[in-house]
Amino acid sequence: MLVISVLVLVGTGVTVNSEKHSLHYIYTGLSKPVGLPGIHEFTAMGLLDGRMIDYYDSENQTKVPKQEWMREHLPADYWVKGTQSRRIKQRWFKHNIGILMERMRKNDSGSPHVLQWMVGCEGETQPNGALRFVRGMNKYNYDGNDFLSFDDKNRVWVAPVKEALPSKTKWDNDQVLKEYTKGYLENECIDWLSKSVTSEQKQLKKAPPPGVYVFAKKSRVETNLTLTCLATGFYSKNIILRIRRKGRVLTEDDGLWSSGVLPNDDETFQRRDYCEILKSDLSEFSCEVVHEATRVDVVKTWKNGDHPEEPGSGALIGAQGGALAVIALVVGGGLGLICLHKKGRLRGRRVANDNQGSVAVVVTNVEADSEKVEEDEGNEDEAEETSLRSSTADGSDKKTRLRIHTKSSATENMD
C-alpha cells in the first residue's frame, strides 16, 4: 500500500551572521508511475541555499530556470545541454533502479521503489569575500534507506548496507573517480556556488523590503486574543522576527508559535509569529523585523485596544503559495523522499529561536557499480572531462569520454 504524507521543509541553520551558502542537486527516480499529480517518474532540481534554481521532470523533459538571475546570466546553450544531461540521467535512473531491485531481490508488483541522489557543497564567506569550502555531500538512498555515500576527507565510499558493498569496492578501486569526486565537491562546486551567490546578490539589490504587520484577532479561548507579527514580500529568506512584551522577547516557553519562512507565489517569502495573550493584558507588545538583505530593521507596537486589521490577500501572497515539500512514500517497507513543488496551505510549527530557516533537504540517492558511460553536461553540476578505458558488456575495451561531476557515481551503473 502506498502511504503519502507531506513534510514541509522549513528551516535549517544558514543564518545571516554565519554567511554560509550551499549548492545542492537532487535526483529522484521511481521504478514505475504512481498516477498522482505532481509526482513524476524522474525529477531533478538544483537548490541554492535551499531555494530552487532549476528544475526538470520526466513529463516535460526540459531543464528550466526557476530564478530570474539564471534566465538573465546563462545562455540558451546552457539549458539545451542541461536538458540533454538530465535526459541521460533519467535513463540512468530507470536502468539502475532495475539493477537495485534485482540486487535487493524485490519485484515491482506492489508500490514503486525509490532511488535518490543528493550531491553538492557548502561554503562560508571569508573576509576577502571568497567562499571557503566547508563540506561536500554525495549520497545515495534506496527506498528511504542510506545506501552509499562519499567521504571526501578520507577519499572512500561508505556502504552502510551489505548490498552496497559491490559498489563500494569498485568505486574505491577507481582512483580517478575518487579524485574527481573530491575535486568537484571541494573546488568546482564551490566555484559554481560563488558565481551563483554573486548573481543572486545582484537580484537581492532589486528586491523590495518586507511588509511588516502586527494585529490581533479573536482566539478560540473566549478570554484570549491571538497576537500576530507578520513579515511578507521579502527576499532573501534570511530574516529575524521577534515579538516582545514590555521589551522582553517572547519564546516558546511563553507559547510563541511560528509558521517558519514560507514561499509566496511571486518568489518572495513570508513569516508570521503569533501567541495567545489575555484580553485583559494592557502591556505594550512590539513586533521587530530585521532583514539585512534590504537593510530593514522595523519595530511596530501594539496595545490592547488597537484594532489594525489583518492584511488582505494582496499582502498575503504566500497563503496559498507553492511550497517546497517532501512527499514521503512508504514503499516496500522503506521510506523514500521525493522533492517536488506542491501548492497548498501550510500549517505553522513551533520554534525556539529567532532564525528563519533554509529548506531542510533530507534526501539522498542510490548508486552502484559498472562501466562508466557518461554524458557531456555542460552545466554547473559537472566537473572536468577525462578519458578513461572501461569494459563494455561483451568484455571488450572501449575509450569513453567521462565527465565526472557531483553525480559522478551516478554515471556508473549498479550492475
N, C-alpha and C positions, 0 to 999 in steps of 0.2 A: 504494500500500500504506500502511496506517495503522500507524505506529510509535509505541508508547507507552512512556514512561519516567516514573518517579516522581522528582521533585526535592523533597526535604524542605526546607521553608522554615524555616531556623533562622538567627537572629541577625543583626541589624544594630546600628548603634551608638546606640541610645537607652539611655543609662546613667542610673544613679541620680543622679550628680552633676550632669549637664547639665540634668536636669529638662525634657527635650524631650518633646512629645507630638504625636501625629499622628492625623488622622481621614481615612480614605480610603474611597471606594466603588468597587467593581469590578464591571463588567458584561461578561458573555461570551455571545456568540451563535454558534451553529453553523448552517451552511447546511442541514443535514439531520441526522436522528438517527444516532448511531453504534452503537446497540444494545449499549452497555456499561453495567453497573450503576454508578450514581452520577454518570454524565456525562449532562447534560441539554442540550436544545437552547438553553436560555437559563438563565443563573444570575446572580444579583445578591447582593452581600453588602456589609455595612459593617464596617470594621475600625477599632478604637480602639487605638492603639499596637500594631498588628499582631494584635490579639485580636478575633475575630469577635463582633460585637454584634447583627447582624440578618442574615436570610438569606431568599432567595426563589429558587424554581426553577420551570421551566415545567411540571413534573409536578404539583406540589402547588398552585402558583399562589396562594400566601398568604405575605405578608411576616410573619415571626415573629421575636420577640426571642431572642437567644442568651445574654443575661446577665440575671441576676435583677434587677439595678437598673433595667434597661429595663422589665421587667414591672411593677415597683413604681412607677416615676415617670412613665410615659407612658400616657395614657388609651386606651381601646379605639378611639376615633375615629381616633387616630393610626395604628393598624395597619390600619384599614379604608381610610383614604386612601392609606397607603403601599402597600397591596396593589393599589389601583386604579392608582397611578402605575407600579408595576412591570409590571402587565399591559400598560399603554400602551407602556412601553419595550420590552417583549418583542415587541410588534407592530412597533415602530420598527426593532428589530434585524433582524427577519425581512425586512422590506421593504428595508432598506438593504444587507444582505448581498447581496441580489439585484442591487441597483444597482452595487455594487462589483464583483461578478462580471462584469457586463456591461462595466464600465469597464476591468477588467483582462483582459477577453477570456478569461475562464475559465468552464468549464462545471462542472456538479455531478455528472458521471458517475462520478468517482472518489472520493477521500477528501473529507470535508467541509471547507469553508472556515471560518475562524475570524475573527470580528470582536470586538475588545475595547476597553473604555474604562475608564480609571482616572482618578478625579478626587478632589481633597482638599487638605488643607493640613497644615502642621507649625508648631507654635508652641513658644515657650520661656517658662518661668515666670520672671517678674520678681520683684524683692524684695518688691513690694507684693502678690504673689500673682496678678497679672493675667498672661494669656498674650500674648506679643508675637509677631506674625506673622513667620515665618522664611522660608517658601517655600510656593508653591502648585503643584499639579500638575493638568493637564488634558491627557491624552494619548490618542491612538487608535492602534490597531495592527491590521493585517490580515495574516492568515496568518503571524504572528510577526515581521513587519517593521514598523518605525515608519512611520506613515502621516501623522499630523498632531498637532501639539501647540501649546499656547498659551503664549507668552512674556509673562507678566503684567507684567514690568518694562517692556518696550517696547510692550506692547499690540498685538502682532502674532501671527498664526498662522504656524507654521513647517512647511513642507512638504518633507520630505527626499526625496520621490519625485515624479516628474512627474505621476503620476496624481492626486496630491492638490492640484495647483495650481488646478484649478477651484474646489475647496472653499476653499482659502486666499484666493483672490481675492474670492470672495463674502463670506466672513466678515470679511475685513479691511475691506471696504467697509461693513460693518454696524457703525456706531459704537456703537449701543445694545447690541448683542450683546457687543462687546468690553468696554464699560464695566461691564456687569452681570457678565460672566465674571470680570473683575478684582475687582469689588466682592464677589462671592461668595467667591472664594478668600481675599481679604485681610480680610474683615470677617465675613460671615455664617458661613462655615465655621469661623473662629476662635471666634465666639460659641458655636456648637454644640459645638465641641471643648472649650471651657472648661466648659460645662454638663455635658458628658459626663464629663469628668475629675473634676469635683466630685462627681457622683453615684457614680462608681466609687470615689472615695476613701472614701465612706461605707461602701461594701461592704468595702473593704480593712480597715477598723477591726474588722470582724467575722471576718476571715479568721484561721485558726489559724496558729501558727508552723510552719516546716518541720520535718519529722523528719530528723535527721542520723544517718548510719550510716557507720562505717568498718570494713572487713573485707577479708580476703584469701582467695583460693581458688587451687586448682591452676591452673598455666599449662600450655599445650601444650608448653612447654620444661621438661624434667624438673627443671632446676636453679633454676627461677624460680617466683615467685608473682605473681598479679595482685592488686595492692592497689587497692581501690576506695573512693572517697569519694562518698557519695550524700546528696542533699537532696531530699525529696519532700513533696508535700502543701502547697506554698506558693502564695501569690497576693499581690501581683502577680509577674510573671515576672522582674523585675529582681533579680538575685542575684549574689553574688560567691562563688566556691568555689575553694579553694586546697589543694593537697597540699604539705606541707613535709617535708623530710628534714634532721634536725638544725637546724631553724629556717630552712633555705633553701627558697624557693619553687621547686618543680619546674616546668619549662617543656616546650615541645615538643622542645627540644634534649635533654631527659632522657627522651624517649619518652612524654611525657604525652599522653593522648587524652581527648576529652570527647564526651559524647552531645549536648551543647548542651541548651538548655531545651526539654523536650518536654511536651505536654499529657497530663494524667491524665483518666480518664473522668468525674471529678467536677468538672471545670473548674478544678482546681488544676494545678500544674506539678511537674516533677521534672527534676533534672540529676544526672548522675554523671560524675566524672572518674576515670581509672584509669591505672595504669602498671605495668610489669613491674619486679619487684625480685628480687634474689638471695635464695634461701632462707638463705644464709649471712650475709646482711646483718643485723647486730644493732643497727643505728641506730634511733633513735626517729623515727617518722613521725607526722604530725598532719594532721587534716582540719579546715579552717577554713571556716565558712559565715557570710556576712554578708548578712542580709536586712533592709534598712532599713524596709520597709513594716510589718513586725511587730516591729521593733526587736530582732532576733535577731543575736547575734554569738557563735557557738559554736565551740569548739575541742575536738576529740576526738583522743586519741592512740592509737597502735597500735605495739606492739613485737613483734618476731619471737617467736613462742611464744604470743601471744594468739590466741584462737580464736572471736571473735564470728562468728556465722553471718550469712549474707546474709538481710536481712529477707524475710518471706514475702509472699504475694500481697496481703495487706491493705495493706502499706506501698507496694508497687509497683503502685499503681493504674494507672499510665500505661504499664505494659509493653506493653499491647495497646491503648493509648488512641487516641482519634480524633485524628489528626494532620492539621493543615492542610498540604496538599501541593499540588503543581502537577503536572498531567498535561501532558506535552509532546507535542503532536501534530505529527508531521511531515506536513504536508499541502501538496500542490501545490508542493513544493519549499521551502515556508516553514515556520517553526516558530511554532505558536500555543500560548499558555499558558492553561490552564483551571484556575481555582481551585475547589476543592471539598474536602469532608471525606472523608478516606479512612482507614479503620481498618487497622492493620497494625503489625507490629514495625518499628521504625526503627533503622537501623544508626547507629553513632557516627561522629563526624567528628573530625579532628584540629584542635586550636585552639592559638593562640599568645598568647592573652590571657585575662584573668580575667572579662571581661564576658560575661554571657549575651547573647542577642540577642532582638530583637523579630522578628516574622515578616518575612522579606525578601520583600516582594511585588514581583515583577518582571513587571508586566503593564501593558499599555496598551490602547488601544482605537482603533476607527476611526470616522471620521465624514466627512461631506462637506457638500453644499450643497443648497439648495432652499427651499421655503416653510417658514414656521415654523408648526408645528402642535403646540402644547404642551399639557400637561395640568396640572391643579391637583394638586400632590403633597401639600402639607400636611405635609411631613416635614423632618428636619434637613438633608437634602441638597438643599434648594431655596432659592431666593433670592426677591427681591421680584417683584411682579407688575406688569406694564406692558401698555399697549395698543399694538399695532403694526398697521400695514397690510401685508398680504402678498398676493402674487399667487397665485391658485388655478390649477389645472391648465388651466382653459379661458381663462386670461388676465384674468379679471375680478378686481376687488379685493374683499377682504373684511377685516373687522376681527376679529382673533383676540386672545384673552387669552394673552399669552405669559408664562410663568413661567420665568425664567432661573435656573438653579442650577448646581451642579457639572457637571451633564451638559448645560449649556446648548446646546452644539453638537450634542448628541445629540437635540435637539429639531428640528434641521434635517435634512431628507432629503438624500441624497447625489446625487440626480439633478440 
